[in-house]
Amino acid sequence: MNPHTQELLVWGDFACYSRPELKVERFSYPLPPPSTVRGVFEAIYAKPKEFRWQVECVEVLAAPSYIALRRNEVKEKASVAAVEQWARGQKVPEPIWADGDRDLLGSDEKGRTQRQTMALRNVRYRLHAGIRPWPGFERQLPALEAQFRRRAEAGKCFYQPYLGCREFVAYFELAQAGGSQPVPWTADLGLMLYDVFDLSRPGKGDDSPAISLFRASVGNGVMRVPRYEDAAVIKLPGGAI
C-alpha cells in the first residue's frame, strides 16, 4: 500500500525558524524547515511507535516578510528530572525566575536576557507530508491516514502547533483542491536544517540529537524536500553543527 500525501493549510501572525548556526540572536529561515513541518503534523496526529511523518514539500502562499523583535528570554531551562519528580509527587519544582532582587535570586544577575529576533510576519503555507509506517504496521496505513484526516477536519490536536517558537501559534485546516497558488519566488537557500532526530527508526525519550541538513531551494514558491534516507540528506556525526 502506497501512502497518500496529506496537505495542510497553515498560517499565523508570526513565525521564527531559527538558524542553528546563529547561537545568540535569532534569525529566521524564510520558510519552515522540514523539522518544523513534521512538528505541525505531529501536533495533530502522532503514534511514534507505529509511524513517522515524511515531509514532501512546502508551498509558500505569502511572500516572506521580516520583522525585527526584541524579546526577553529566561537563561535557565527546567530539567527533565525535575519535571518527572514533580509529576510523581516527589518534589515541588523550583520556579525559574526571570527577574527579582538579591533576596529572591541570590545575586544581582537577572534571570533573563534580551535577544534580537528577526522573525516573519503574516505567513501562509500549504504543507505536504505522508505517513510512513514502521515495520509491522504497514497494514494500518489506511486507518492511520483516515484518523489524521478526521482529526484535522475537526481542528483537533494534541497541543497547539506552532511556527518555530511556541508563542507563534500555527492555525491549520485541511487543504482543499483549487486553493491559492504559491507566490512567484525562486531562491537558493543553501544548507538548511532537515531534522534534529534520527528518523530512520522509532525514537525514544532519551535519544541524543542526530542533526541532518540538506541543500534547500525554492522554485516558483515551492520547496521540495528529499526523503530522509536519500543521499541528498547530510547526516552529521555526533549530532554536532
Phi and psi in degrees as GROMACS dihedral restraints (atoms count N, CA, C in turn):
[ dihedral_restraints ]
;  ai    aj    ak    al  type     phi  dphi    fc
    3     4     5     6     1   -89.9    20    10
    4     5     6     7     1   136.4    20    10
    6     7     8     9     1   -69.4    20    10
    7     8     9    10     1   148.7    20    10
    9    10    11    12     1   -97.2    20    10
   10    11    12    13     1   143.4    20    10
   12    13    14    15     1   -71.5    20    10
   13    14    15    16     1   129.8    20    10
   15    16    17    18     1  -102.4    20    10
   16    17    18    19     1   135.4    20    10
   18    19    20    21     1  -119.8    20    10
   19    20    21    22     1   131.7    20    10
   21    22    23    24     1  -120.6    20    10
   22    23    24    25     1   136.8    20    10
   24    25    26    27     1   -92.9    20    10
   25    26    27    28     1   121.7    20    10
   27    28    29    30     1  -129.2    20    10
   28    29    30    31     1   137.4    20    10
   30    31    32    33     1  -149.1    20    10
   31    32    33    34     1   165.0    20    10
   33    34    35    36     1  -170.6    20    10
   34    35    36    37     1   164.7    20    10
   36    37    38    39     1   -74.9    20    10
   37    38    39    40     1   -37.6    20    10
   39    40    41    42     1  -140.1    20    10
   40    41    42    43     1   158.9    20    10
   42    43    44    45     1  -155.0    20    10
   43    44    45    46     1   149.5    20    10
   45    46    47    48     1  -150.0    20    10
   46    47    48    49     1   108.2    20    10
   48    49    50    51     1  -104.0    20    10
   49    50    51    52     1    87.7    20    10
   51    52    53    54     1   -61.5    20    10
   52    53    54    55     1   135.5    20    10
   54    55    56    57     1   -75.1    20    10
   55    56    57    58     1   124.2    20    10
   57    58    59    60     1   -66.5    20    10
   58    59    60    61     1   -20.9    20    10
   60    61    62    63     1   -76.2    20    10
   61    62    63    64     1   -13.6    20    10
   63    64    65    66     1   -97.2    20    10
   64    65    66    67     1   107.1    20    10
   66    67    68    69     1   -81.3    20    10
   67    68    69    70     1   -27.0    20    10
   69    70    71    72     1  -108.2    20    10
   70    71    72    73     1   -67.8    20    10
   72    73    74    75     1   -81.9    20    10
   73    74    75    76     1   149.4    20    10
   75    76    77    78     1   -96.1    20    10
   76    77    78    79     1   126.5    20    10
   78    79    80    81     1  -132.2    20    10
   79    80    81    82     1   120.6    20    10
   81    82    83    84     1   -80.0    20    10
   82    83    84    85     1   143.2    20    10
   84    85    86    87     1   -59.4    20    10
   85    86    87    88     1   155.6    20    10
   87    88    89    90     1   -74.7    20    10
   88    89    90    91     1    -8.8    20    10
   90    91    92    93     1  -155.7    20    10
   91    92    93    94     1   163.4    20    10
   93    94    95    96     1   -69.0    20    10
   94    95    96    97     1   134.2    20    10
   96    97    98    99     1   -72.4    20    10
   97    98    99   100     1   165.8    20    10
   99   100   101   102     1   -55.6    20    10
  100   101   102   103     1   -35.0    20    10
  102   103   104   105     1   -62.4    20    10
  103   104   105   106     1   -38.7    20    10
  105   106   107   108     1   -67.4    20    10
  106   107   108   109     1   -42.7    20    10
  108   109   110   111     1   -61.4    20    10
  109   110   111   112     1   -44.7    20    10
  111   112   113   114     1   -57.6    20    10
  112   113   114   115     1   -41.9    20    10
  114   115   116   117     1   -62.4    20    10
  115   116   117   118     1   -36.3    20    10
  117   118   119   120     1   -64.8    20    10
  118   119   120   121     1   -45.6    20    10
  120   121   122   123     1   -65.5    20    10
  121   122   123   124     1   -39.9    20    10
  123   124   125   126     1   -67.9    20    10
  124   125   126   127     1   -29.3    20    10
  126   127   128   129     1   -63.8    20    10
  127   128   129   130     1   -29.6    20    10
  129   130   131   132     1   -85.6    20    10
  130   131   132   133     1   -43.2    20    10
  132   133   134   135     1  -156.7    20    10
  133   134   135   136     1   125.4    20    10
  135   136   137   138     1  -151.9    20    10
  136   137   138   139     1   137.2    20    10
  138   139   140   141     1  -138.2    20    10
  139   140   141   142     1    84.1    20    10
  141   142   143   144     1   -56.8    20    10
  142   143   144   145     1   -28.0    20    10
  144   145   146   147     1   -80.0    20    10
  145   146   147   148     1   -14.3    20    10
  147   148   149   150     1  -110.6    20    10
  148   149   150   151     1   -32.0    20    10
  150   151   152   153     1  -159.6    20    10
  151   152   153   154     1   168.4    20    10
  153   154   155   156     1  -130.7    20    10
  154   155   156   157     1   164.5    20    10
  156   157   158   159     1   -95.2    20    10
  157   158   159   160     1   134.3    20    10
  159   160   161   162     1  -109.9    20    10
  160   161   162   163     1   112.8    20    10
  162   163   164   165     1   -71.1    20    10
  163   164   165   166     1   137.3    20    10
  165   166   167   168     1  -112.3    20    10
  166   167   168   169     1   -44.5    20    10
  168   169   170   171     1  -164.9    20    10
  169   170   171   172     1   162.8    20    10
  171   172   173   174     1  -125.4    20    10
  172   173   174   175     1   125.0    20    10
  174   175   176   177     1  -102.7    20    10
  175   176   177   178     1   125.7    20    10
  177   178   179   180     1   -92.4    20    10
  178   179   180   181     1   115.1    20    10
  180   181   182   183     1   -99.9    20    10
  181   182   183   184     1    -7.8    20    10
  183   184   185   186     1  -138.3    20    10
  184   185   186   187     1   131.9    20    10
  186   187   188   189     1   -59.1    20    10
  187   188   189   190     1   138.1    20    10
  189   190   191   192     1   -58.6    20    10
  190   191   192   193     1   133.0    20    10
  192   193   194   195     1  -136.8    20    10
  193   194   195   196     1   120.4    20    10
  195   196   197   198     1   -90.1    20    10
  196   197   198   199     1   154.1    20    10
  198   199   200   201     1  -142.6    20    10
  199   200   201   202     1   137.4    20    10
  201   202   203   204     1   -90.4    20    10
  202   203   204   205     1   127.3    20    10
  204   205   206   207     1  -127.2    20    10
  205   206   207   208     1   146.8    20    10
  207   208   209   210     1  -115.4    20    10
  208   209   210   211     1   122.4    20    10
  210   211   212   213     1  -125.1    20    10
  211   212   213   214     1   145.6    20    10
  213   214   215   216     1   -87.2    20    10
  214   215   216   217     1   128.3    20    10
  216   217   218   219     1  -126.2    20    10
  217   218   219   220     1   137.6    20    10
  219   220   221   222     1   -72.7    20    10
  220   221   222   223     1   150.9    20    10
  222   223   224   225     1   -85.4    20    10
  223   224   225   226     1   -23.4    20    10
  225   226   227   228     1  -102.6    20    10
  226   227   228   229     1   164.6    20    10
  228   229   230   231     1  -128.1    20    10
  229   230   231   232     1   145.5    20    10
  231   232   233   234     1   -70.1    20    10
  232   233   234   235     1   133.6    20    10
  234   235   236   237     1   -79.3    20    10
  235   236   237   238     1   150.1    20    10
  237   238   239   240     1   -61.8    20    10
  238   239   240   241     1   -39.7    20    10
  240   241   242   243     1   -61.7    20    10
  241   242   243   244     1   -40.1    20    10
  243   244   245   246     1   -66.2    20    10
  244   245   246   247     1   -39.3    20    10
  246   247   248   249     1   -65.7    20    10
  247   248   249   250     1   -42.3    20    10
  249   250   251   252     1   -64.0    20    10
  250   251   252   253     1   -40.5    20    10
  252   253   254   255     1   -63.8    20    10
  253   254   255   256     1   -39.9    20    10
  255   256   257   258     1   -64.8    20    10
  256   257   258   259     1   -42.8    20    10
  258   259   260   261     1   -62.9    20    10
  259   260   261   262     1   -32.4    20    10
  261   262   263   264     1   -87.4    20    10
  262   263   264   265     1     0.6    20    10
  264   265   266   267     1    73.8    20    10
  265   266   267   268     1    21.7    20    10
  267   268   269   270     1   -90.6    20    10
  268   269   270   271     1   -25.3    20    10
  270   271   272   273     1  -156.3    20    10
  271   272   273   274     1   139.2    20    10
  273   274   275   276     1   -79.7    20    10
  274   275   276   277     1   126.5    20    10
  276   277   278   279     1   -68.8    20    10
  277   278   279   280     1   145.2    20    10
  279   280   281   282     1   -81.6    20    10
  280   281   282   283     1   133.4    20    10
  282   283   284   285     1   -70.0    20    10
  283   284   285   286     1   154.8    20    10
  285   286   287   288     1   -94.8    20    10
  286   287   288   289     1   113.7    20    10
  288   289   290   291     1   -86.9    20    10
  289   290   291   292     1   125.1    20    10
  291   292   293   294     1   -84.1    20    10
  292   293   294   295     1   -29.8    20    10
  294   295   296   297     1  -156.9    20    10
  295   296   297   298     1   162.0    20    10
  297   298   299   300     1   157.3    20    10
  298   299   300   301     1   177.6    20    10
  300   301   302   303     1   -92.5    20    10
  301   302   303   304     1  -177.8    20    10
  303   304   305   306     1   -62.1    20    10
  304   305   306   307     1   -38.1    20    10
  306   307   308   309     1   -62.3    20    10
  307   308   309   310     1   -34.7    20    10
  309   310   311   312     1   -82.8    20    10
  310   311   312   313     1   -42.1    20    10
  312   313   314   315     1   -94.0    20    10
  313   314   315   316     1   -19.9    20    10
  315   316   317   318     1    84.2    20    10
  316   317   318   319     1    -2.7    20    10
  318   319   320   321     1  -160.6    20    10
  319   320   321   322     1   174.4    20    10
  321   322   323   324     1   -87.3    20    10
  322   323   324   325     1    -3.3    20    10
  324   325   326   327     1   -80.1    20    10
  325   326   327   328     1   131.8    20    10
  327   328   329   330     1   -72.6    20    10
  328   329   330   331     1   153.8    20    10
  330   331   332   333     1   -90.8    20    10
  331   332   333   334     1     8.9    20    10
  333   334   335   336     1  -130.2    20    10
  334   335   336   337     1   164.0    20    10
  336   337   338   339     1  -143.9    20    10
  337   338   339   340     1   146.7    20    10
  339   340   341   342     1   -89.9    20    10
  340   341   342   343     1   133.3    20    10
  342   343   344   345     1  -130.7    20    10
  343   344   345   346     1   142.2    20    10
  345   346   347   348     1   -80.1    20    10
  346   347   348   349     1   137.0    20    10
  348   349   350   351     1  -128.5    20    10
  349   350   351   352     1   122.7    20    10
  351   352   353   354     1   -97.4    20    10
  352   353   354   355     1    98.8    20    10
  354   355   356   357     1  -105.2    20    10
  355   356   357   358     1   173.3    20    10
  357   358   359   360     1  -103.6    20    10
  358   359   360   361     1   153.4    20    10
  360   361   362   363     1  -129.5    20    10
  361   362   363   364     1   150.6    20    10
  363   364   365   366     1    52.2    20    10
  364   365   366   367     1    57.5    20    10
  366   367   368   369     1   -91.0    20    10
  367   368   369   370     1   153.7    20    10
  369   370   371   372     1  -155.5    20    10
  370   371   372   373     1   127.8    20    10
  372   373   374   375     1  -138.5    20    10
  373   374   375   376     1   159.1    20    10
  375   376   377   378     1  -116.2    20    10
  376   377   378   379     1   117.1    20    10
  378   379   380   381     1  -104.0    20    10
  379   380   381   382     1   135.7    20    10
  381   382   383   384     1  -118.8    20    10
  382   383   384   385     1   130.2    20    10
  384   385   386   387     1  -155.9    20    10
  385   386   387   388     1   159.6    20    10
  387   388   389   390     1  -132.4    20    10
  388   389   390   391     1   151.8    20    10
  390   391   392   393     1   -79.6    20    10
  391   392   393   394     1   131.5    20    10
  393   394   395   396     1  -119.1    20    10
  394   395   396   397     1   100.1    20    10
  396   397   398   399     1   -65.8    20    10
  397   398   399   400     1   145.7    20    10
  399   400   401   402     1   -75.0    20    10
  400   401   402   403     1   158.8    20    10
  402   403   404   405     1   -52.2    20    10
  403   404   405   406     1   132.1    20    10
  405   406   407   408     1    99.4    20    10
  406   407   408   409     1   -13.1    20    10
  408   409   410   411     1  -118.1    20    10
  409   410   411   412     1    13.7    20    10
  411   412   413   414     1   -59.7    20    10
  412   413   414   415     1   -38.0    20    10
  414   415   416   417     1   -69.5    20    10
  415   416   417   418     1   -14.3    20    10
  417   418   419   420     1   -85.9    20    10
  418   419   420   421     1    -1.1    20    10
  420   421   422   423     1   -53.3    20    10
  421   422   423   424     1   -50.6    20    10
  423   424   425   426     1   -58.8    20    10
  424   425   426   427     1   -40.1    20    10
  426   427   428   429     1   -67.9    20    10
  427   428   429   430     1   -39.2    20    10
  429   430   431   432     1   -64.6    20    10
  430   431   432   433     1   -43.0    20    10
  432   433   434   435     1   -65.7    20    10
  433   434   435   436     1   -40.2    20    10
  435   436   437   438     1   -65.2    20    10
  436   437   438   439     1   -39.2    20    10
  438   439   440   441     1   -65.5    20    10
  439   440   441   442     1   -40.6    20    10
  441   442   443   444     1   -61.0    20    10
  442   443   444   445     1   -45.9    20    10
  444   445   446   447     1   -64.9    20    10
  445   446   447   448     1   -38.1    20    10
  447   448   449   450     1   -62.6    20    10
  448   449   450   451     1   -43.6    20    10
  450   451   452   453     1   -66.3    20    10
  451   452   453   454     1   -44.7    20    10
  453   454   455   456     1   -64.8    20    10
  454   455   456   457     1   -40.8    20    10
  456   457   458   459     1   -63.4    20    10
  457   458   459   460     1   -34.0    20    10
  459   460   461   462     1   -87.6    20    10
  460   461   462   463     1    -2.0    20    10
  462   463   464   465     1    73.6    20    10
  463   464   465   466     1    21.8    20    10
  465   466   467   468     1   -85.2    20    10
  466   467   468   469     1   147.7    20    10
  468   469   470   471     1  -155.9    20    10
  469   470   471   472     1   153.7    20    10
  471   472   473   474     1   -70.0    20    10
  472   473   474   475     1   -35.5    20    10
  474   475   476   477     1  -152.5    20    10
  475   476   477   478     1   159.9    20    10
  477   478   479   480     1   -66.5    20    10
  478   479   480   481     1   118.7    20    10
  480   481   482   483     1   -63.7    20    10
  481   482   483   484     1   154.9    20    10
  483   484   485   486     1  -139.5    20    10
  484   485   486   487     1   165.1    20    10
  486   487   488   489     1  -109.2    20    10
  487   488   489   490     1    76.4    20    10
  489   490   491   492     1    91.3    20    10
  490   491   492   493     1   -56.8    20    10
  492   493   494   495     1  -114.1    20    10
  493   494   495   496     1   142.9    20    10
  495   496   497   498     1   -61.6    20    10
  496   497   498   499     1   -27.6    20    10
  498   499   500   501     1   -77.0    20    10
  499   500   501   502     1    -9.8    20    10
  501   502   503   504     1   -97.8    20    10
  502   503   504   505     1    90.3    20    10
  504   505   506   507     1   -67.0    20    10
  505   506   507   508     1   140.0    20    10
  507   508   509   510     1  -105.9    20    10
  508   509   510   511     1   124.1    20    10
  510   511   512   513     1   -96.8    20    10
  511   512   513   514     1   147.9    20    10
  513   514   515   516     1  -147.7    20    10
  514   515   516   517     1   158.4    20    10
  516   517   518   519     1  -159.5    20    10
  517   518   519   520     1   159.5    20    10
  519   520   521   522     1   -63.6    20    10
  520   521   522   523     1   133.9    20    10
  522   523   524   525     1   -71.2    20    10
  523   524   525   526     1   140.4    20    10
  525   526   527   528     1  -106.9    20    10
  526   527   528   529     1   152.9    20    10
  528   529   530   531     1   -63.6    20    10
  529   530   531   532     1   143.6    20    10
  531   532   533   534     1    79.6    20    10
  532   533   534   535     1    24.3    20    10
  534   535   536   537     1   -80.3    20    10
  535   536   537   538     1  -165.0    20    10
  537   538   539   540     1   -62.5    20    10
  538   539   540   541     1   150.0    20    10
  540   541   542   543     1   -91.3    20    10
  541   542   543   544     1   150.2    20    10
  543   544   545   546     1   -60.5    20    10
  544   545   546   547     1   153.7    20    10
  546   547   548   549     1   -71.2    20    10
  547   548   549   550     1   151.5    20    10
  549   550   551   552     1   -78.2    20    10
  550   551   552   553     1    75.1    20    10
  552   553   554   555     1  -129.7    20    10
  553   554   555   556     1   127.4    20    10
  555   556   557   558     1  -128.7    20    10
  556   557   558   559     1   133.6    20    10
  558   559   560   561     1  -159.6    20    10
  559   560   561   562     1   148.4    20    10
  561   562   563   564     1   -98.5    20    10
  562   563   564   565     1   114.7    20    10
  564   565   566   567     1   -95.5    20    10
  565   566   567   568     1    -3.3    20    10
  567   568   569   570     1    70.4    20    10
  568   569   570   571     1  -153.8    20    10
  570   571   572   573     1   -71.9    20    10
  571   572   573   574     1   132.4    20    10
  573   574   575   576     1  -127.7    20    10
  574   575   576   577     1   147.4    20    10
  576   577   578   579     1   -60.5    20    10
  577   578   579   580     1   130.4    20    10
  579   580   581   582     1   -93.0    20    10
  580   581   582   583     1   -55.9    20    10
  582   583   584   585     1  -162.0    20    10
  583   584   585   586     1   169.2    20    10
  585   586   587   588     1  -114.1    20    10
  586   587   588   589     1     4.7    20    10
  588   589   590   591     1  -125.6    20    10
  589   590   591   592     1   158.7    20    10
  591   592   593   594     1   -79.1    20    10
  592   593   594   595     1   109.6    20    10
  594   595   596   597     1   -92.1    20    10
  595   596   597   598     1    10.0    20    10
  597   598   599   600     1   -85.6    20    10
  598   599   600   601     1    -6.1    20    10
  600   601   602   603     1  -154.2    20    10
  601   602   603   604     1   161.9    20    10
  603   604   605   606     1   -60.8    20    10
  604   605   606   607     1   136.4    20    10
  606   607   608   609     1   -86.1    20    10
  607   608   609   610     1   164.7    20    10
  609   610   611   612     1  -125.4    20    10
  610   611   612   613     1   160.9    20    10
  612   613   614   615     1   -64.4    20    10
  613   614   615   616     1   -26.0    20    10
  615   616   617   618     1  -104.4    20    10
  616   617   618   619     1    18.2    20    10
  618   619   620   621     1   -63.7    20    10
  619   620   621   622     1   142.6    20    10
  621   622   623   624     1   -77.9    20    10
  622   623   624   625     1   157.1    20    10
  624   625   626   627     1   -59.6    20    10
  625   626   627   628     1   145.6    20    10
  627   628   629   630     1  -134.8    20    10
  628   629   630   631     1    89.6    20    10
  630   631   632   633     1   -75.8    20    10
  631   632   633   634     1   135.8    20    10
  633   634   635   636     1  -134.4    20    10
  634   635   636   637     1   151.1    20    10
  636   637   638   639     1  -132.5    20    10
  637   638   639   640     1   164.7    20    10
  639   640   641   642     1  -153.6    20    10
  640   641   642   643     1   159.7    20    10
  642   643   644   645     1   -85.8    20    10
  643   644   645   646     1   110.5    20    10
  645   646   647   648     1   -96.0    20    10
  646   647   648   649     1   141.7    20    10
  648   649   650   651     1  -146.4    20    10
  649   650   651   652     1   152.1    20    10
  651   652   653   654     1  -118.0    20    10
  652   653   654   655     1   128.3    20    10
  654   655   656   657     1  -121.8    20    10
  655   656   657   658     1   114.3    20    10
  657   658   659   660     1    53.1    20    10
  658   659   660   661     1    42.4    20    10
  660   661   662   663     1    83.4    20    10
  661   662   663   664     1     8.2    20    10
  663   664   665   666     1  -123.7    20    10
  664   665   666   667     1   127.5    20    10
  666   667   668   669     1  -107.4    20    10
  667   668   669   670     1   115.1    20    10
  669   670   671   672     1   -82.4    20    10
  670   671   672   673     1   140.8    20    10
  672   673   674   675     1  -117.1    20    10
  673   674   675   676     1   123.1    20    10
  675   676   677   678     1   -70.0    20    10
  676   677   678   679     1   160.1    20    10
  678   679   680   681     1   -67.0    20    10
  679   680   681   682     1   151.8    20    10
  681   682   683   684     1   -60.1    20    10
  682   683   684   685     1   -34.9    20    10
  684   685   686   687     1   -80.8    20    10
  685   686   687   688     1    -7.2    20    10
  687   688   689   690     1   -69.5    20    10
  688   689   690   691     1   154.0    20    10
  690   691   692   693     1   -66.2    20    10
  691   692   693   694     1   -19.6    20    10
  693   694   695   696     1   -69.0    20    10
  694   695   696   697     1   -16.3    20    10
  696   697   698   699     1   -92.3    20    10
  697   698   699   700     1   121.0    20    10
  699   700   701   702     1   -92.6    20    10
  700   701   702   703     1   117.1    20    10
  702   703   704   705     1   -96.2    20    10
  703   704   705   706     1   121.2    20    10
  705   706   707   708     1   -85.7    20    10
  706   707   708   709     1   138.1    20    10
  708   709   710   711     1   -70.9    20    10
  709   710   711   712     1   137.5    20    10
  711   712   713   714     1    72.9    20    10
  712   713   714   715     1     6.4    20    10
  714   715   716   717     1    73.9    20    10
  715   716   717   718     1     9.3    20    10
  717   718   719   720     1   -80.3    20    10
  718   719   720   721     1   155.4    20    10
